[in-house]
């Protein structure tokens, strides 16, 4: 099968007149002494360029020589070397195809060509090239690694994971490393069950130090959504792509007192999942110092009524006189719960109490609303 693929590659890349056979001249005849001298001169110039590490000049001299003579294997190897140094991937791939046709068992050459194909956005052809030698029970580890890297480069996460898993099974010395890599690939693909299983295998087979094991345990906690400490929970809440896992991190933190809690829960207010926003508001209301709630004002008018109420409740708990205008805007007689919370915040912020009704009806709420507005107008005129 791989011979057929080589023919396919040859059709795409092989330069006209180039073969791996060593032939004196392109037309098969002999050359006059002047032409032979000129060709020798190009080789001499190529040798000088190579000694100076002038790779573009080396490539030019070799190409001029090839205009007179059929390139042989040694010429192609030098031309590949020049192309590699110049990062001319197309040319290195072109001649590696021809070299591999002569040496199909050269594993390193096969890997180098597959890597060239990856860089040329022809990764699937590189995959075919590598899979042609992976049929046995003990596939070469370096071929499996190259295969995994091509899949990873092209973001074929499951295929990359499978290659790393095969590598882990055949390379016992580095098995933990490859199981961890496979876990990361499955996580990228959204396969959290497979990612966790691979991470377990990495932990079982690892010979890591305590700090490295702890890092892997934290990764497992992240993948499973089961934090073991504050650091795990913060990482889970802030970075996990699944809202449900972020919520588990937030709920874990809500039961703990930790140093950076204010910034962490303020960050939760930006989450796309409103459940996390609400947890953040509740916790901020409990943890903020009095007078630190001005940043909550925008959330008082949130389109989700539950979020808006939680923001109002948080503000009411820590309100000061400067928060009174914002609280007065929330003193809506038509919204019973909002009215009660805004009124509670006004009383805490101002020390002023208007009315003794614990749960007034809407008409009474309107009267209380007007009395609070009147009080604020009078207070502002005399005290501010």
JOHU-V947082 format. One record per residue. N is the residue number from 1. SS is DSSP state (2 for helix, 1 for strand, 0 for the rest). PHI is phi as a letter, one per 40 degrees, with the letter a starting at -180 (none if undefined). Layout:
n/ss/phi
N/SS/PHI
N/SS/PHI
This chain:
n/ss/phi
1/0/none
2/2/c
3/2/c
4/2/c
5/2/c
6/2/c
7/2/c
8/2/c
9/2/c
10/2/d
11/2/c
12/2/c
13/2/b
14/0/d
15/0/c
16/0/c
17/0/g
18/0/b
19/0/a
20/0/c
21/0/c
22/0/c
23/0/b
24/0/d
25/0/b
26/0/c
27/0/c
28/0/g
29/0/c
30/0/c
31/0/b
32/0/c
33/2/d
34/2/c
35/2/c
36/2/c
37/2/c
38/2/c
39/2/c
40/2/c
41/2/c
42/2/c
43/2/c
44/2/c
45/2/c
46/2/c
47/2/c
48/2/c
49/2/c
50/2/c
51/2/c
52/0/c
53/0/f
54/0/c
55/2/c
56/2/c
57/2/c
58/2/d
59/2/c
60/2/c
61/2/c
62/2/c
63/2/c
64/2/c
65/2/c
66/2/c
67/0/c
68/0/b
69/0/b
70/0/c
71/0/c
72/0/b
73/2/c
74/2/c
75/2/c
76/2/c
77/2/c
78/2/c
79/2/c
80/2/c
81/2/d
82/2/c
83/2/c
84/2/c
85/2/c
86/0/c
87/0/f
88/0/c
89/2/c
90/2/c
91/2/c
92/2/c
93/2/c
94/2/d
95/2/c
96/2/c
97/2/d
98/2/c
99/2/c
100/2/c
101/2/c
102/2/c
103/0/b
104/0/c
105/0/c
106/0/c
107/2/c
108/2/c
109/2/c
110/2/c
111/2/c
112/2/c
113/2/c
114/2/c
115/2/c
116/2/d
117/2/c
118/2/d
119/2/c
120/0/c
121/0/g
122/0/b
123/2/d
124/2/c
125/2/c
126/2/c
127/2/c
128/2/d
129/2/c
130/2/c
131/2/c
132/0/c
133/0/b
134/0/b
135/0/c
136/0/c
137/0/c
138/0/b
139/0/c
140/0/c
141/2/c
142/2/c
143/2/c
144/2/c
145/2/c
146/2/c
147/2/c
148/2/c
149/2/c
150/2/c
151/2/c
152/2/c
153/2/c
154/0/c
155/0/g
156/0/c
157/2/c
158/2/c
159/2/c
160/2/c
161/2/d
162/2/c
163/2/c
164/2/c
165/2/c
166/2/c
167/2/c
168/2/c
169/2/c
170/2/b
171/0/b
172/2/c
173/2/c
174/2/b
175/2/d
176/2/c
177/2/c
178/2/c
179/2/c
180/2/c
181/2/c
182/2/c
183/2/c
184/2/c
185/2/c
186/2/c
187/2/c
188/2/d
189/2/c
190/0/g
191/0/c
192/2/c
193/2/c
194/2/c
195/2/c
196/2/c
197/2/c
198/2/c
199/2/c
200/2/d
201/2/c
202/2/c
203/2/c
204/2/c
205/2/c
206/0/c
207/0/b
208/0/c
209/0/c
210/2/d
211/2/c
212/2/c
213/2/c
214/2/c
215/2/c
216/2/c
217/2/c
218/2/c
219/2/c
220/2/c
221/2/c
222/2/c
223/2/c
224/2/c
225/0/g
226/0/b
227/0/c
228/0/b
229/0/a
230/2/d
231/2/c
232/2/d
233/2/c
234/2/c
235/2/d
236/2/c
237/2/c
238/2/c
239/2/b
240/0/c
241/0/c
242/0/c
243/2/d
244/2/c
245/2/c
246/2/c
247/2/c
248/2/c
249/2/c
250/2/c
251/2/c
252/2/c
253/2/c
254/0/c
255/0/c
256/0/b
257/0/b
258/0/b
259/0/c
260/0/c
261/2/c
262/2/c
263/2/c
264/2/c
265/2/c
266/2/c
267/2/c
268/2/c
269/0/c
270/0/c
271/0/c
272/0/c
273/0/c
274/2/c
275/2/c
276/2/c
277/2/c
278/2/c
279/2/c
280/2/d
281/2/c
282/2/c
283/2/c
284/2/c
285/2/c
286/2/c
287/2/b
288/0/c
289/0/c
290/0/d
291/0/g
292/0/b
293/0/b
294/2/c
295/2/c
296/2/c
297/2/d
298/2/d
299/2/c
300/2/c
301/2/b
302/0/c
303/0/c
304/0/c
305/2/c
306/2/c
307/2/c
308/2/c
309/2/c
310/2/c
311/2/c
312/2/c
313/2/c
314/2/c
315/2/c
316/2/d
317/2/c
318/0/b
319/0/c
320/0/b
321/2/d
322/2/c
323/2/c
324/2/d
325/2/d
326/2/c
327/2/c
328/2/c
329/2/c
330/0/c
331/0/c
332/0/c
333/0/c
334/0/c
335/0/b
336/2/d
337/2/c
338/2/c
339/2/c
340/2/c
341/2/c
342/2/c
343/2/c
344/2/c
345/2/c
346/2/c
347/2/c
348/2/c
349/2/c
350/2/b
351/0/g
352/0/c
353/0/b
354/0/b
355/0/g
356/0/b
357/0/c
358/0/c
359/0/a
360/0/c
361/0/c
362/2/c
363/2/c
364/2/c
365/2/c
366/2/c
367/2/c
368/2/c
369/2/d
370/2/c
371/2/c
372/2/c
373/2/c
374/2/c
375/2/c
376/2/c
377/2/c
378/2/c
379/2/c
380/2/c
381/2/c
382/2/b
383/2/b
384/0/c
